[in-house]
């Protein structure tokens, strides 16, 4: 059975600060052991706070390699892309070599982008740390409830998404879970019903991410305990 390690914090800012420290710690270990740190980024408001904090931190940026968990099929400069937010808040502000930043080429369309990123994933070997969020419906990356994907794929195409835009690509649950560490971020009272379902064993996409080391969940009290009466 998958081990889920729940870490509760008072506020979203506390979640972001703890996650930033966690990522920097994983980076130091990976660089010391393997001379590289391979990090998969997520979209969303909580990761955005973390990226701002990382950008203000000291790190051996030249050894960082950046990947993405999912992306929307939109033009490169569209502000709704996860890569746009990550570049604005983090990647344009630190000295990670450009050839070590692997943006999903979703401007090509879902099929071509997924095919290209499967090669990127294969070349990456093992990710050191995967960062994920969770939606109010229990989705993570662009893995949505009620959707079936080929189990052996490393990268999925997503059509008719539950959230706009309709076309996306996403790393598979298997790919996301094969990392050395997986950190899932959950904040806000709106996530509480899905968190309850997750803890009760309901088959949500976020619950399908299985990591050998167990999955770490950094969550604020509003999401863990629900809104105050």
C-alpha positions as CSV (number, residue, x, y, z in Angstrom):
1,X,0.0,0.0,0.0
2,X,1.2,3.5,-0.9
3,X,2.8,5.4,2.0
4,X,1.6,9.0,2.3
5,X,3.4,11.3,4.6
6,X,1.2,14.2,5.7
7,X,2.9,17.3,6.9
8,X,0.5,20.0,8.1
9,X,1.3,23.7,8.3
10,X,-0.7,26.7,9.5
11,X,-0.8,28.8,6.4
12,X,-0.1,28.6,2.6
13,X,3.1,30.7,3.1
14,X,4.3,28.1,5.6
15,X,3.7,25.4,3.1
16,X,5.7,27.3,0.5
17,X,8.6,28.0,2.8
18,X,8.9,24.4,3.9
19,X,8.6,23.2,0.3
20,X,11.4,25.6,-0.7
21,X,13.7,24.2,2.0
22,X,12.8,20.6,1.0
23,X,13.7,21.3,-2.6
24,X,17.0,23.0,-1.8
25,X,17.9,20.1,0.5
26,X,17.1,17.5,-2.2
27,X,19.2,19.6,-4.7
28,X,22.2,19.6,-2.4
29,X,22.0,15.9,-1.9
30,X,21.6,15.1,-5.6
31,X,24.4,17.4,-6.7
32,X,26.7,15.9,-4.0
33,X,25.8,12.4,-5.1
34,X,25.3,12.6,-8.8
35,X,26.5,16.1,-9.8
36,X,23.0,17.0,-11.1
37,X,19.6,17.8,-9.7
38,X,16.6,17.0,-11.9
39,X,13.4,18.7,-10.8
40,X,9.9,18.5,-12.2
41,X,7.9,21.7,-11.8
42,X,4.1,22.1,-11.3
43,X,1.7,24.9,-12.1
44,X,-0.6,26.7,-9.7
45,X,-0.6,29.4,-7.0
46,X,1.3,27.4,-4.3
47,X,4.2,26.4,-6.6
48,X,4.3,30.0,-7.8
49,X,5.1,31.1,-4.2
50,X,7.8,28.5,-4.0
51,X,9.4,29.6,-7.2
52,X,9.6,33.2,-5.9
53,X,11.4,31.9,-2.8
54,X,13.7,29.7,-4.8
55,X,14.7,32.6,-7.0
56,X,15.8,34.5,-3.8
57,X,17.9,31.5,-2.6
58,X,21.5,30.5,-3.1
59,X,22.0,27.2,-5.0
60,X,24.3,25.5,-7.5
61,X,22.1,26.5,-10.3
62,X,24.5,25.3,-13.0
63,X,23.7,21.7,-11.9
64,X,19.9,22.0,-11.9
65,X,17.9,20.4,-14.7
66,X,14.3,21.5,-15.1
67,X,11.3,19.5,-16.4
68,X,7.5,20.0,-16.3
69,X,4.8,17.7,-15.1
70,X,2.2,19.0,-17.5
71,X,1.4,21.8,-19.9
72,X,-1.5,23.4,-21.8
73,X,-1.5,23.4,-25.6
74,X,-1.1,27.2,-26.0
75,X,1.4,29.5,-27.7
76,X,4.7,29.9,-26.0
77,X,4.0,33.4,-24.8
78,X,0.5,32.7,-23.4
79,X,0.4,33.6,-19.8
80,X,-1.7,30.6,-19.0
81,X,1.1,28.2,-19.7
82,X,2.9,26.7,-16.7
83,X,6.2,27.4,-18.4
84,X,5.4,31.1,-18.6
85,X,4.8,31.4,-14.9
86,X,7.9,29.3,-14.0
87,X,10.1,31.5,-16.3
88,X,8.7,34.7,-14.9
89,X,9.0,33.7,-11.3
90,X,12.2,31.5,-11.3
91,X,13.9,30.4,-14.5
92,X,14.5,33.9,-15.8
93,X,16.0,35.0,-12.5
94,X,18.6,32.3,-11.9
95,X,21.6,30.9,-13.8
96,X,20.3,27.5,-14.9
97,X,21.8,26.8,-18.3
98,X,19.2,27.2,-21.0
99,X,19.9,23.7,-22.4
100,X,19.0,22.2,-19.0
101,X,15.5,23.7,-19.0
102,X,13.2,21.3,-20.8
103,X,9.9,23.1,-21.6
104,X,7.1,21.0,-23.0
105,X,6.6,22.1,-26.7
106,X,2.8,22.1,-26.5
107,X,2.6,24.9,-29.1
108,X,3.1,22.0,-31.6
109,X,-0.2,20.4,-30.5
110,X,-0.8,17.5,-28.1
111,X,0.4,14.6,-30.2
112,X,3.6,16.2,-31.4
113,X,4.4,17.6,-28.0
114,X,3.8,14.3,-26.2
115,X,6.0,12.4,-28.7
116,X,8.8,15.0,-28.3
117,X,8.6,15.0,-24.5
118,X,8.7,11.2,-24.3
119,X,12.2,11.4,-25.7
120,X,13.1,14.1,-23.1
121,X,11.8,11.8,-20.3
122,X,13.8,8.9,-21.6
123,X,17.0,10.9,-21.7
124,X,16.3,12.3,-18.2
125,X,16.6,8.8,-16.6
126,X,15.4,9.3,-13.0
127,X,14.0,12.5,-11.7
128,X,15.3,13.6,-8.3
129,X,12.2,15.5,-7.2
130,X,8.7,15.9,-8.6
131,X,6.6,18.8,-7.4
132,X,2.8,18.4,-7.8
133,X,-0.3,20.3,-6.8
134,X,-3.9,19.0,-6.4
135,X,-7.1,20.4,-7.8
136,X,-10.5,20.5,-6.0
137,X,-11.5,17.5,-8.0
138,X,-8.5,15.5,-6.9
139,X,-6.6,15.9,-10.2
140,X,-2.9,16.3,-10.3
141,X,-0.7,17.5,-13.2
142,X,-3.3,17.1,-16.1
143,X,-4.5,13.7,-14.8
144,X,-8.2,14.1,-14.3
145,X,-10.8,11.9,-12.6
146,X,-12.6,9.5,-14.9
147,X,-9.9,9.5,-17.5
148,X,-8.1,6.4,-18.7
149,X,-4.6,6.4,-20.2
150,X,-2.3,3.8,-21.6
151,X,-0.4,2.4,-18.6
152,X,2.9,2.0,-20.4
153,X,3.1,5.6,-21.6
154,X,5.5,8.0,-20.0
155,X,3.7,11.1,-21.4
156,X,-0.1,11.3,-22.1
157,X,-2.0,13.4,-24.5
158,X,-5.1,15.0,-22.8
159,X,-8.2,16.1,-24.8
160,X,-11.4,17.6,-23.6
161,X,-9.8,18.5,-20.3
162,X,-12.1,19.1,-17.3
163,X,-10.5,22.6,-17.1
164,X,-9.7,24.9,-20.0
165,X,-7.9,24.8,-22.3
166,X,-9.1,21.4,-23.6
167,X,-5.8,20.1,-25.0
168,X,-2.8,19.4,-22.8
169,X,0.0,16.9,-22.2
170,X,0.9,15.3,-18.9
171,X,3.6,13.1,-17.4
172,X,1.9,9.8,-16.5
173,X,1.3,8.7,-12.9
174,X,4.0,6.0,-13.4
175,X,6.5,8.6,-14.6
176,X,5.7,11.0,-11.8
177,X,6.0,8.3,-9.2
178,X,9.3,6.9,-10.4
179,X,11.1,9.9,-9.0
180,X,13.4,9.7,-6.0
181,X,11.1,12.0,-4.1
182,X,7.5,13.3,-4.7
183,X,6.2,16.4,-3.0
184,X,2.5,17.3,-3.3
185,X,1.3,20.7,-2.3
186,X,-2.3,21.3,-1.1
187,X,-3.6,24.6,0.2
188,X,-7.0,26.1,0.8
189,X,-10.3,25.0,2.3
190,X,-11.7,24.3,-1.2
191,X,-9.4,21.3,-1.4
192,X,-10.8,19.8,1.9
193,X,-13.5,17.5,0.3
194,X,-10.9,15.9,-2.0
195,X,-8.4,15.6,0.8
196,X,-11.1,13.7,2.8
197,X,-11.7,11.4,-0.1
198,X,-8.0,10.8,-0.6
199,X,-7.5,9.9,3.1
200,X,-10.5,7.6,2.9
201,X,-9.0,5.7,0.0
202,X,-11.1,7.0,-2.9
203,X,-9.5,6.4,-6.3
204,X,-8.5,9.9,-7.2
205,X,-5.7,10.7,-9.7
206,X,-3.5,12.3,-7.0
207,X,-3.8,9.0,-5.0
208,X,-2.4,7.0,-7.9
209,X,1.0,8.7,-7.6
210,X,3.1,5.9,-6.0
211,X,6.7,6.5,-5.1
212,X,9.1,4.0,-3.6
213,X,10.1,6.5,-0.9
214,X,6.4,7.3,-0.2
215,X,4.7,10.6,-1.2
216,X,5.2,13.7,1.0
217,X,2.2,16.0,1.2
218,X,2.7,19.5,2.5
219,X,-0.8,20.8,3.4
220,X,-2.2,23.8,5.2
221,X,-4.7,23.4,8.1
222,X,-7.6,24.7,6.0
223,X,-7.2,21.9,3.4
224,X,-6.5,19.3,6.1
225,X,-9.2,20.2,8.6
226,X,-11.7,22.1,6.5
227,X,-13.1,25.6,6.8
228,X,-13.6,27.0,10.3
229,X,-17.1,26.7,11.7
